[in-house]
Amino acid sequence: MEHSFFTLFLISNLLISLLLAVVICLKKLVKHHVTVNTLYRISVVSFLLLLAPFFPVHLLKINSFADWVSRYRAFNPGSAGGQAATTQTEGEWQNGNWLQDFSVTVEQSSFSQVDFVLLLIWIAGMTVMLLLTLYSNRRMFSIKKSLQAVDDPQLSNLLDHCQQKIGFHKKVVLGHSALITSPITFGLIRPYIVLPRDSSLLTKDELRYILLHELFHSKRKDMLINYLICLFRTMYWFNPFVSYFLKEMKTEMEISCDYAVLKQGDEEAHLHYAEVILKFASLSQRTSPLAVASEISSSYKEVKRRIVTIVDFKQESRQLKRKSSLVFTAITALVLLSTPTLSVFAVNADQYDFSGEQAVYKDYSRFFANVSGGAVLFDAATGQYTVYNRDVSTTRYAPASTYKIFSALLALEAGLITRNDSDMAWDGTPYQYDEWNRDHNLFTAMASSASWYFQRLDEQLGRESLQRSFEQLHYGNAELSSSLENYWADSSLTISPVEQIEMLRKLYENQPGFAQEHIETVKDAILLEQSGDARLYGKTGTLSFDGEDISGWFIGFVETNEAPQFFAVHIEGETEAGGRSATEIALSILEQEGIYKSVEQ
């Protein structure tokens, strides 16, 4: 069954929520056995879970959870709006013209329409969150504009002293603003520490605690974390688990800075620092959670947690640090191992593991002028593959009607039809092509690619039998999760060009051990033409959307007095990328390689 990006994104969100819940529970279990900084660092590492859906892990050849759920194709018609439909078109050699095209429509599912609506809602939500974030951060520009540089030499010297004490030598802008009631830090590249206008009422020690706290934010690059928090709040606006996690992370960030300040003083200083936190807690917190800034003031609930941490402060022992390292390593490993399973993009490229040990790579790009695609040749005499565009040639795509080769073979093996008794009556359902609106046998159905004929064979075989047979044949991903009418066209069943070659070899060499007469019957059904002593066998396949051919196949083999030559071409494009175009490309390659010159060209 075909799913869009957003469907897979929702699936990833369920897993993200579960993993975040696990991380949060683990942190609560070990919070008395690890350092405060470790808890914050675990949250930072957990950011990878939120980035994971957008990791192109397929470039690393790593499978994702979404690969086990569905296939996602770049030409996903289910993500488009309107009343568009997906169509499947096929070449045929009726009356000797086997390059002629026919098509049959596969209706768009109602699920894909709902999915598209949900995608629009997600985008609308992100837009609203983005506007709110921009509005909230507009205040930062106002504060920056109203900033009055500190002209007090003692305060400037105190800032320099604090910077030297913590080893932070980057230039910091220190100023006052009437727009704030609590000290605030912002600025990703150039740090700003802004104090309230009435900061002169604060003692030197209180100012030192405040400056140390804000400087630690700047030294640890917490502003970058704030930007990421705003980004994830925008992208995951609908996920309450993510919102809770990000809120907790902000509190842990402040507690971690509190701890860093406490390490700089004695026990008496700890009480004074707690008084500073309480002093600003009595003020209304005016900075929005969507602002990319760090403010020393917090809500009363958060201040309570911070005060408890300050009261319980103890110098970290070596044993505590060792346990912290072990816990951090274990949870980091959990996050890293989980990250590839959450990727949405990994499902875009279900790659076949092709060793390519006996492969040469050639440039056939001139034949793919207006489309993208790949081509694979196999010389049975030498055992050598010739490959153009390895990535495409090992990527699995919906086989379209190329699957009918094996649909016919399985029906013959099951005794549903025979070479001399394969007639099937048309049920009167009108199709858009006259060639389909009549009775068929295996040969005429294959020639005109009458899909209803093979759909009826599949129904008689049954899902379980088909599933078992495709698994035994190792036909692509052997997945038949969707309707029996469309599994070969909707990216449920997928196969790569390299695997198409392997399937054709199994057919030709009868590796599955089928009855030889059935193999010969299928071969005769896909015989397209003869040129001299060479015979061309093949089958086309096309996927279309909105009336445009966007994905095409031509697979087959050339039989001569010598060993056969197998070929498979797959193409994609916005238009004119169907089976006919794939056939023309394949025939051009075969002619260039001196394998076959078609009488059709």
MOWORA-V33539 format. One line per field, one symbol per residue. phi: phi as a letter, one per 40 degrees, with the letter a starting at -180 (. if undefined). psi: psi as a letter, one per 40 degrees, with the letter a starting at -180 (. if undefined). burial: I if it has 16 or more other C-alpha atoms within 10 Angstrom, else O. A space follows every 10 residues. Layout:
# MOWORA-V33539
phi: ???
psi: ???
burial: ???
This chain:
# MOWORA-V33539
phi: .cbcdcdccc ccccccdccc cccccccccb ccbbcccccc ccccccddcc cddbcccccc gbcbccccca bbbccccccc cgbcbcbbbb cabdfgbccc bbabcbcccc ccccdccccc cccccccccc cccccccccc cccccccbcc bcdccccccc cccccbgbbc cbcbabaccb badabahccb cbbbbccccc cccccccccc ccdcccdccc gccccccccc cccccbdcbc cccccccccc cccccccdcc ccccbccccc cccccccccc cccccccccc ccabbccacc cccdcccdcc cccacccccc cccccccccc cccdccccdc ccccccccbc cccbcgcbbb bbcbdccbdb abiaabbbcc cbgbcbbbgd cccbccbccf ccccdccccc ccccgcbbdc abcacccgcc bcbccccacb bdccccccfc cccccccccc cgccccdccc cccfcfcfbb cbcccbdcbb gccbacdccc cccccccccf ccgccccccc ccdccbccab bgccbbbaac aabbafgbcb abbabiabbb cbccbbaabb bbacafbbcc cccccccccc cccgcabccc c
psi: hhiidddddd dddddddddd ddddddddde deeiiddddd dddddedddd ddeehgedde fhiidddeda hhidfhdeei aafiihihii iifhfegeei iiihhhihid dddddddddd dddddddddd ddddddeddd dddddehhih ehdddddddd dddddefhei hhhhiiheei eiiihihddh hhhhiidfee eiiddddddd ddddddddde fddddddddd dddddfdehd dddddddddd dddddddddd ddeeaadddd ddddddddde deihhehiee igihhdiiid dddddddddd dehihhiddd dddddddddd dddddddddd eehdddedgg hhghdfdfii hihfddefde iiaiihihhd defhihhhgd ddeehhihea eddddddddd dddeediide geihhheehh iehdddfiii addddddefh dddddddddd didddddddd ddefhbefhf eaiddedeef fdhiiidddd ddddddddef defihddddd dddddehdih hbeihhiihi hhhihfehhe hiihiaihha eaiihiihhh iiidiffadd dddddddddd ddefdhhied .
burial: IIIIIIIIIO IIIOIIIOII IOIIOOIOOO OOIIIIIIII IIIOOIIIII OIIOIIIIOO OOIIIIIOII IIIOIIIIII OOOOIIIIII IIIIOOOIIO IIIIIIOIOO OIIOIIOOIO OIOOIIOOII OIIOOIIOII OOIIOOIIOO OOOOIOOIII OIIOOOOIOO OIOIIIIOII IIIIIIIIOO IIIIIIIOOO OOOOOIIIII IIIIIIIIIO OIIIIIIIII IIIIIIIOOO IIIOIIOOII IIIIIIIIII IIOOOOOOII OOIIOIIIOI IOOOIOIOII IIIIIIIIOO OIIOOIIOII OOOOOOOOOO OOOIOOIIOO IIOOIIOIII IIIIIIIIII IIOOOOOOIO OOOIOOIIOI IIIIIIIIIO OOOOIIIIII IIIIIIIIII IIIIIIIIII IIOOOOIIIO OOIIOOOOOO OOOOIIIOOI IIIIIIIIII IIIIIOIIOO IOOOOIIOII OOOOIIIIII IIOOIIIIII IIIIIIIIII IIIIIOIIOI OOOOOOOIIO IIIOIIIIII OOOIIIIIII IIIIIOOIII IIIIIIIIII OOOIIIIIII IIIOIIIIII IIIIIIIIII OOOOIIIIOO O
